[in-house]
Amino acid sequence: MLTYLDNVASIGPNSAYGLRRNRGLNENLARELLELHTLGVDGGYGQGDVRALAGMLTGWSYASVSKAARSIGKPHAGTYHFDEGMHEPGSKTLLGKTYKWEGKREVDRALDTLSTHPATAHHIATKLARHFIADQPPLAVVARLYNIFLDSGGDLGVVTHALIDSPEAWAEPLTKIKSANEFIVSALRGLNIDITDKNLIKSLDFLAQMPFSAPSPAGWPDTADGWIGSEALMRRTDWAVFIAKSAREAVPLDLLNDTLGPVADTNLRSAVQRAPSTTEAVAMIIASPAFQRR
């Protein structure tokens, strides 16, 4: 994120480096940290809070230094690095709280506050319930996770255990649409076959989820409309036929029972039993509506 959101180019305007080079703040990382990772888009922050956090983040980059520099104690290339000369001096006010000028410690202080803020609790509770339960997460679950988040001081381990223990998480099977990655992995596990690294990358590319290529800082979609459309379904069907050709030794009904079990309806079972070949039967299972869900 330091690179992706340009924090490496963010210079405190009043820092030693900023005054010499007439360089200024880059707000990208601060804005996304507030919007995506802590408070959420409706979390109650304003432009002044974005600029304050951006100021706290100035100076944070990664080391890119020569071998000679490393030999005299400079940080290794690729490691996190704080440059005091790029850091915006002076106190900053974030969400009504003033933080004194402490250099690299300012971000730690701010993150301690943001990570236990009620808006963060609601944002994280909603995201967890949406990811693991339903695109429209049950309000009761969100409220429960919200309270546990605040009571535990933002302990994600405690919150996750509460999510697992929620009856709503087990009430309805297969409510979520698999991402392309999940679809591929579940098919390969169900069939117990290997494909080459080259074909795996081609598969991810074909189904539009290449590693390290999420469309925005928000990452990959977490709702059905981000993964299922007419073209996406056609591609998944084509991929199901492709992978079925590598599973000639599969037993279709065993595959059906092992992967879908009671979720497989009578129409799918009948179609699989009547399929003219193992390849077509396997492709039907992998391409079926039920298999698209998790």
C-alpha positions in Angstrom: 0.0 0.0 0.0 2.9 2.4 0.6 3.7 2.1 -3.2 0.2 1.4 -4.5 -1.3 4.4 -2.9 1.8 6.6 -3.4 2.8 7.2 0.2 6.4 6.9 -0.8 5.9 10.2 -2.7 4.1 11.9 0.2 6.3 14.7 1.7 5.4 16.9 4.6 5.2 20.4 3.1 6.9 21.9 6.2 9.4 19.1 6.5 13.1 19.6 5.8 12.8 17.8 2.5 9.5 19.5 1.6 10.8 23.0 2.2 13.8 22.3 0.0 11.9 20.6 -2.8 8.5 22.4 -2.7 6.8 19.0 -2.4 3.5 18.3 -0.6 1.2 15.7 0.9 -0.3 12.7 -1.0 -3.6 11.8 0.7 -4.3 8.5 -1.0 -3.2 6.1 1.8 -4.7 8.2 4.5 -8.1 8.3 2.8 -8.2 4.6 2.1 -7.0 3.8 5.6 -10.0 5.6 6.9 -12.5 4.6 4.3 -11.6 0.9 3.7 -9.7 -0.4 6.7 -11.1 1.4 9.8 -14.0 3.9 10.0 -15.7 3.2 6.7 -17.1 5.6 4.1 -19.8 6.9 6.5 -17.5 6.8 9.6 -17.8 10.5 10.4 -14.4 11.8 9.3 -13.8 14.8 7.1 -11.2 16.3 4.8 -9.3 17.7 7.7 -9.0 14.3 9.2 -7.7 12.9 6.0 -5.0 15.6 5.8 -4.1 15.1 9.4 -3.6 11.3 9.0 -1.7 12.0 5.7 0.7 14.2 7.7 1.2 11.5 10.3 2.0 9.0 7.4 4.7 11.3 5.8 8.1 9.8 6.0 6.9 6.2 5.9 8.3 4.4 2.9 10.6 1.5 2.2 14.3 1.3 1.9 15.9 1.2 -1.5 19.6 1.6 -0.8 22.9 0.5 -2.2 25.1 -2.3 -0.8 27.5 0.3 0.3 24.8 2.1 2.3 23.8 -1.2 3.9 27.3 -1.8 5.0 27.3 1.3 7.2 24.0 0.4 8.9 21.4 1.7 6.6 18.2 -0.4 6.3 18.0 -3.2 3.8 16.2 -2.6 0.5 12.6 -3.5 0.6 12.2 -3.1 4.4 9.9 -0.5 6.1 11.7 2.7 6.6 10.9 6.0 8.3 12.6 9.2 7.1 12.3 12.0 9.7 13.4 14.5 7.1 10.2 13.8 5.0 7.8 13.9 8.0 5.4 16.8 8.5 6.3 18.5 11.8 3.9 19.9 14.4 0.8 18.5 16.1 -2.1 17.0 14.2 -5.8 16.8 15.0 -7.6 13.7 14.0 -11.3 13.1 14.9 -11.2 16.0 17.4 -8.1 14.6 19.2 -4.8 16.4 19.0 -1.6 14.3 18.7 1.7 15.9 19.6 4.6 15.8 17.2 6.2 12.4 17.8 7.6 11.5 14.4 7.2 7.8 13.6 5.1 7.2 16.8 2.2 9.4 15.6 0.8 6.7 13.3 0.9 4.2 16.1 -1.1 6.5 18.4 -3.6 7.3 15.6 -4.1 3.6 14.7 -4.7 2.7 18.4 -7.6 5.2 18.4 -9.0 4.2 14.9 -8.8 0.5 15.6 -11.1 0.7 18.6 -13.5 3.4 17.3 -17.2 2.5 17.2 -17.4 3.3 13.5 -14.5 0.8 12.9 -16.4 -1.8 15.0 -19.5 -1.4 12.8 -17.5 -1.3 9.6 -15.5 -4.5 10.4 -18.6 -6.3 11.8 -20.5 -5.6 8.6 -17.6 -6.7 6.4 -17.2 -10.0 8.3 -20.9 -10.8 8.3 -21.1 -10.0 4.6 -18.1 -12.2 3.7 -19.1 -15.2 5.7 -22.9 -15.1 5.9 -24.7 -13.2 3.2 -24.4 -10.3 0.8 -27.1 -8.6 2.9 -25.7 -9.5 6.4 -28.3 -10.1 9.1 -28.5 -7.0 11.3 -28.6 -9.0 14.5 -25.2 -10.6 13.6 -23.7 -7.2 12.8 -24.9 -5.8 16.1 -23.6 -8.8 18.0 -20.2 -8.6 16.4 -20.1 -4.8 16.9 -20.6 -5.1 20.6 -18.0 -7.9 20.9 -15.5 -5.9 18.9 -15.9 -2.9 21.3 -15.9 -5.1 24.5 -12.8 -6.9 23.4 -10.9 -3.8 22.4 -10.9 -4.8 18.7 -9.6 -8.3 19.3 -10.3 -9.9 15.9 -9.7 -13.4 17.3 -12.6 -13.0 19.7 -14.8 -11.4 17.1 -14.1 -14.3 14.6 -15.0 -16.9 17.2 -18.2 -15.1 17.8 -18.9 -15.1 14.1 -18.3 -18.9 13.9 -20.6 -19.5 16.9 -23.4 -17.4 15.3 -26.3 -19.6 14.4 -27.0 -17.4 11.4 -23.7 -18.5 9.9 -25.0 -22.1 9.6 -28.7 -21.5 9.1 -28.7 -21.5 5.3 -26.1 -23.4 3.2 -24.3 -22.0 0.2 -25.5 -18.4 0.4 -22.4 -16.7 -1.1 -21.2 -16.8 -4.7 -17.7 -18.1 -5.0 -15.0 -15.7 -6.3 -13.2 -17.0 -9.4 -10.3 -18.1 -7.1 -12.6 -20.0 -4.8 -14.4 -21.6 -7.8 -11.2 -22.9 -9.3 -9.8 -24.1 -6.0 -13.0 -25.9 -5.0 -13.1 -27.6 -8.4 -9.5 -28.8 -8.1 -10.0 -30.0 -4.6 -13.2 -31.8 -5.4 -11.7 -33.5 -8.4 -8.4 -34.2 -6.6 -6.4 -33.3 -9.6 -3.4 -31.1 -10.3 -2.9 -28.6 -13.1 0.3 -27.0 -14.2 1.2 -23.6 -12.8 0.9 -22.2 -16.3 -2.7 -23.5 -16.7 -3.6 -22.3 -13.2 -2.5 -18.7 -14.1 -4.3 -19.0 -17.4 -7.4 -20.1 -15.5 -7.3 -17.2 -13.1 -6.8 -14.8 -16.0 -9.6 -16.3 -18.0 -12.0 -15.9 -15.0 -10.7 -12.4 -14.3 -9.0 -12.8 -10.9 -5.3 -12.6 -11.6 -3.2 -12.3 -8.4 -2.2 -8.8 -7.4 -4.6 -7.2 -9.9 -7.6 -6.2 -7.9 -9.5 -3.4 -9.6 -9.2 -0.9 -6.7 -7.7 -0.5 -3.2 -10.9 -2.1 -1.9 -9.8 -5.4 -3.3 -12.0 -8.0 -5.0 -15.8 -7.9 -4.9 -17.5 -9.6 -2.0 -21.0 -9.8 -3.4 -22.7 -11.8 -6.1 -23.0 -9.0 -8.6 -19.2 -8.7 -8.7 -18.8 -12.3 -9.9 -21.9 -13.5 -11.7 -23.1 -12.0 -14.9 -23.9 -13.4 -18.3 -20.3 -13.3 -19.6 -18.9 -14.6 -16.3 -21.3 -17.5 -16.3 -20.3 -18.5 -19.8 -16.6 -18.3 -18.9 -17.2 -20.5 -15.8 -19.1 -23.0 -18.0 -16.3 -23.1 -20.5 -13.7 -23.6 -17.8 -15.8 -26.4 -16.3 -15.6 -28.2 -19.6 -11.9 -27.6 -19.8 -11.2 -29.0 -16.3 -13.6 -31.9 -16.8 -11.4 -33.1 -19.6 -8.6 -33.6 -17.1 -10.8 -35.7 -14.8 -11.5 -38.7 -16.9 -11.1 -41.0 -13.8 -13.7 -39.1 -11.7 -16.8 -40.9 -10.6 -19.5 -38.2 -11.2 -22.0 -39.3 -8.5 -19.2 -39.5 -6.0 -18.1 -36.0 -7.0 -21.7 -34.8 -6.7 -22.1 -36.3 -3.2 -18.7 -35.2 -2.0 -18.9 -31.6 -3.1 -22.6 -30.7 -3.0 -24.3 -33.5 -1.0 -27.9 -32.7 -0.2 -27.7 -29.3 -1.8 -27.7 -31.0 -5.3 -31.3 -31.1 -6.4 -33.1 -33.9 -8.3 -32.8 -32.2 -11.6 -29.0 -32.0 -11.3 -28.7 -35.6 -10.1 -30.9 -36.8 -13.0 -28.8 -34.8 -15.6 -25.6 -36.2 -14.2 -26.8 -39.7 -14.3 -28.0 -39.3 -17.9 -24.9 -37.6 -19.2 -23.4 -39.4 -22.2 -19.8 -39.3 -20.8 -17.8 -38.7 -17.6 -16.5 -35.5 -19.0 -20.0 -34.1 -19.6 -21.2 -35.2 -16.2 -18.3 -33.6 -14.4 -18.7 -30.4 -16.4 -22.4 -30.3 -15.4 -21.5 -30.5 -11.8 -18.8 -27.9 -11.9 -20.9 -25.5 -13.9 -24.1 -26.1 -11.9 -25.7 -23.2 -10.0 -25.2 -25.0 -6.7 -21.4 -25.3 -7.3 -21.1 -21.6 -7.8 -22.0 -21.0 -4.2 -20.1 -21.5 -1.0 
